[in-house]
């Protein structure tokens, strides 16, 4: 007994990948500069590691988007991520990991 299998036709064509941009077309250099600032060892060491830096930036960005005021004075022509970076560099914000409160309680 022979089974007649037929091959399903692939009717959908593979579409070429489009370039996905998360920034306006003219500000590629500015984005690159911000990414380089985030990768700087000074910033990573100040916070205590890349994971902590990411957590701090994410938390502060969400606060700014919800309407919190920036802690630095010069905010003209700066994006929110630039404001967060400057707040970290000027020691205006830190990540509270709870370790300091435990050590002071002993």
Backbone as CSV, one residue per row, in Angstrom:
resi,resn,N_x,N_y,N_z,CA_x,CA_y,CA_z,C_x,C_y,C_z
1,UNK,0.844,-1.167,0.000,0.000,0.000,0.000,0.897,1.240,0.000
2,UNK,0.613,2.089,-0.868,1.423,3.289,-1.026,0.630,4.501,-0.554
3,UNK,1.259,5.301,0.333,0.608,6.504,0.827,1.044,7.677,-0.034
4,UNK,0.102,8.456,-0.398,0.392,9.583,-1.266,0.554,10.845,-0.410
5,UNK,1.781,11.186,-0.114,2.067,12.421,0.624,2.372,13.527,-0.369
6,UNK,1.820,14.645,-0.135,2.185,15.772,-0.994,2.812,16.867,-0.142
7,UNK,3.695,17.479,-0.747,4.485,18.505,-0.075,3.666,19.799,0.037
8,UNK,3.539,20.363,1.253,2.808,21.631,1.351,3.590,22.754,0.675
9,UNK,2.865,23.582,0.004,3.526,24.681,-0.689,3.755,25.839,0.273
10,UNK,4.921,26.384,0.196,5.251,27.540,1.018,4.780,28.782,0.280
11,UNK,3.630,29.256,0.679,3.041,30.390,-0.023,3.579,31.724,0.473
12,UNK,4.075,31.742,1.674,4.595,33.009,2.187,6.064,33.134,1.811
13,UNK,6.380,34.232,1.253,7.770,34.486,0.871,8.485,35.144,2.031
14,UNK,9.740,34.887,2.129,10.536,35.513,3.179,10.788,36.956,2.775
15,UNK,10.358,37.837,3.645,10.527,39.263,3.366,11.919,39.699,3.807
16,UNK,12.526,40.600,3.085,13.845,41.091,3.513,13.731,41.829,4.834
17,UNK,14.745,41.675,5.658,14.740,42.330,6.961,14.897,43.829,6.786
18,UNK,14.079,44.550,7.527,14.198,46.003,7.525,15.095,46.426,8.663
19,UNK,15.727,47.526,8.494,16.552,48.067,9.569,15.637,48.627,10.644
20,UNK,15.831,48.158,11.860,15.021,48.625,12.979,15.827,49.673,13.728
21,UNK,15.253,50.863,13.834,15.938,51.937,14.534,15.120,52.358,15.734
22,UNK,15.793,52.580,16.832,15.134,53.034,18.038,15.429,54.503,18.301
23,UNK,15.896,55.193,17.307,16.270,56.581,17.463,16.015,57.301,16.149
24,UNK,15.829,58.607,16.176,15.654,59.360,14.938,16.880,59.251,14.050
25,UNK,16.680,59.370,12.779,17.742,59.130,11.806,18.959,60.034,11.990
26,UNK,18.782,61.259,12.418,19.893,62.198,12.471,20.746,62.163,13.720
27,UNK,20.403,61.361,14.704,21.123,61.451,15.976,21.930,60.192,16.291
28,UNK,22.411,59.513,15.278,23.165,58.279,15.489,24.446,58.530,16.281
29,UNK,25.140,59.621,16.021,26.370,59.936,16.739,26.112,60.237,18.207
30,UNK,25.013,60.887,18.491,24.664,61.223,19.866,24.345,59.953,20.653
31,UNK,23.648,59.019,20.023,23.330,57.745,20.665,24.608,56.965,20.936
32,UNK,25.504,56.959,19.982,26.777,56.244,20.148,27.554,56.817,21.328
33,UNK,27.542,58.152,21.482,28.239,58.794,22.588,27.639,58.384,23.932
34,UNK,26.290,58.315,23.997,25.637,57.916,25.243,25.965,56.465,25.592
35,UNK,25.998,55.605,24.588,26.332,54.197,24.826,27.766,54.082,25.324
36,UNK,28.672,54.865,24.743,30.064,54.849,25.205,30.183,55.345,26.639
37,UNK,29.380,56.348,26.999,29.397,56.834,28.384,28.917,55.760,29.347
38,UNK,27.906,55.009,28.940,27.400,53.942,29.803,28.410,52.811,29.960
39,UNK,29.252,52.615,28.952,30.258,51.558,29.017,31.515,51.996,29.753
40,UNK,31.634,53.277,30.082,32.864,53.759,30.697,33.101,53.084,32.044
41,UNK,34.331,52.737,32.280,34.693,52.008,33.495,34.475,52.864,34.740
42,UNK,34.634,54.173,34.609,34.414,55.077,35.743,32.974,54.967,36.254
43,UNK,32.041,54.961,35.325,30.626,54.870,35.691,30.287,53.509,36.281
44,UNK,30.837,52.451,35.691,30.584,51.088,36.188,31.154,50.918,37.588
45,UNK,32.367,51.409,37.806,33.004,51.290,39.123,32.296,52.131,40.181
46,UNK,31.785,53.286,39.791,31.111,54.168,40.736,29.867,53.495,41.316
47,UNK,29.163,52.728,40.484,27.927,52.079,40.924,28.208,50.723,41.566
48,UNK,29.230,50.030,41.076,29.565,48.737,41.660,29.374,47.562,40.725
49,UNK,29.261,47.822,39.429,29.133,46.743,38.460,28.121,47.081,37.378
50,UNK,28.220,46.330,36.287,27.340,46.593,35.145,25.877,46.288,35.457
51,UNK,25.634,45.212,36.200,24.253,44.861,36.537,23.627,45.941,37.417
52,UNK,24.365,46.405,38.407,23.846,47.453,39.287,23.630,48.755,38.525
53,UNK,24.531,49.046,37.588,24.380,50.246,36.766,23.104,50.149,35.938
54,UNK,22.862,49.002,35.347,21.654,48.810,34.546,20.400,48.971,35.394
55,UNK,20.419,48.384,36.590,19.261,48.487,37.483,19.021,49.936,37.898
56,UNK,20.092,50.660,38.214,19.967,52.051,38.632,19.438,52.925,37.499
57,UNK,19.973,52.751,36.311,19.535,53.546,35.163,18.060,53.267,34.864
58,UNK,17.670,51.996,34.893,16.286,51.633,34.602,15.328,52.227,35.627
59,UNK,15.709,52.139,36.887,14.849,52.658,37.954,14.706,54.177,37.851
60,UNK,15.815,54.854,37.628,15.767,56.321,37.555,15.042,56.795,36.293
61,UNK,15.216,56.094,35.170,14.499,56.464,33.957,12.993,56.341,34.155
62,UNK,12.564,55.284,34.825,11.126,55.124,35.057,10.604,56.230,35.976
63,UNK,11.409,56.646,36.959,11.001,57.756,37.828,10.858,59.050,37.037
64,UNK,11.822,59.317,36.142,11.755,60.531,35.331,10.560,60.500,34.387
65,UNK,10.263,59.350,33.816,9.127,59.246,32.906,7.791,59.399,33.630
66,UNK,7.777,59.085,34.915,6.554,59.247,35.700,6.395,60.662,36.246
67,UNK,7.359,61.530,35.965,7.208,62.931,36.335,8.149,63.433,37.411
68,UNK,9.077,62.620,37.866,10.029,63.060,38.875,10.930,64.151,38.296
69,UNK,11.356,65.073,39.137,12.218,66.162,38.683,13.669,65.716,38.601
70,UNK,14.398,66.202,37.606,15.836,65.912,37.528,16.583,66.541,38.694
71,UNK,17.646,65.890,39.127,18.426,66.363,40.267,19.620,67.228,39.856
72,UNK,19.803,67.420,38.573,20.885,68.278,38.088,20.275,69.557,37.521
73,UNK,21.084,70.607,37.452,20.579,71.904,37.028,20.522,72.051,35.510
74,UNK,21.567,71.658,34.820,21.659,71.865,33.375,20.999,70.699,32.640
75,UNK,19.728,70.864,32.266,19.026,69.785,31.572,18.589,70.172,30.163
76,UNK,18.908,71.383,29.721,18.511,71.821,28.388,19.188,70.978,27.322
77,UNK,18.397,70.568,26.335,18.866,69.780,25.193,19.483,68.446,25.600
78,UNK,19.070,67.891,26.730,19.580,66.590,27.161,18.432,65.596,27.179
79,UNK,18.736,64.383,26.749,17.735,63.328,26.825,17.675,62.806,28.260
80,UNK,16.688,62.002,28.536,16.540,61.466,29.891,17.728,60.588,30.280
81,UNK,18.252,59.822,29.341,19.392,58.954,29.659,20.624,59.787,29.969
82,UNK,20.801,60.913,29.275,21.928,61.803,29.577,21.768,62.419,30.962
83,UNK,20.550,62.742,31.337,20.296,63.289,32.674,20.645,62.253,33.734
84,UNK,20.244,61.007,33.516,20.542,59.937,34.476,22.047,59.732,34.609
85,UNK,22.764,59.732,33.482,24.223,59.553,33.522,24.871,60.671,34.324
86,UNK,24.438,61.914,34.096,25.011,63.035,34.840,24.667,62.960,36.328
87,UNK,23.468,62.498,36.655,23.105,62.342,38.063,23.992,61.303,38.743
88,UNK,24.310,60.245,38.037,25.199,59.216,38.611,26.610,59.767,38.772
89,UNK,27.118,60.435,37.745,28.484,60.968,37.797,28.639,62.032,38.884
90,UNK,27.578,62.786,39.163,27.638,63.830,40.195,27.208,63.311,41.568
91,UNK,27.082,62.003,41.709,26.699,61.349,42.977,25.353,61.852,43.515
92,UNK,24.445,62.183,42.631,23.105,62.608,43.051,22.215,61.407,43.354
93,UNK,22.469,60.281,42.681,21.681,59.070,42.923,22.615,57.875,43.122
94,UNK,22.186,56.944,43.933,22.907,55.691,44.150,21.893,54.563,44.243
95,UNK,22.365,53.351,44.117,21.500,52.189,44.213,21.489,51.717,45.653
96,UNK,20.326,51.674,46.254,20.187,51.212,47.628,19.987,49.705,47.600
97,UNK,21.039,48.955,47.941,20.948,47.495,47.910,20.635,46.906,49.281
98,UNK,20.490,47.741,50.296,20.131,47.271,51.620,21.298,46.802,52.461
99,UNK,22.508,46.750,51.913,23.666,46.259,52.659,24.091,47.256,53.732
100,UNK,23.991,48.538,53.462,24.449,49.531,54.439,23.522,49.580,55.655
101,UNK,22.227,49.365,55.459,21.316,49.405,56.591,21.481,48.179,57.488
102,UNK,21.853,47.039,56.898,22.084,45.839,57.706,23.336,45.963,58.544
103,UNK,24.388,46.551,57.980,25.642,46.680,58.712,25.535,47.717,59.831
104,UNK,24.723,48.763,59.618,24.572,49.771,60.670,23.649,49.282,61.800
105,UNK,22.816,48.278,61.532,21.902,47.763,62.536,22.615,46.850,63.527
106,UNK,23.786,46.334,63.161,24.531,45.416,64.046,25.257,46.127,65.130
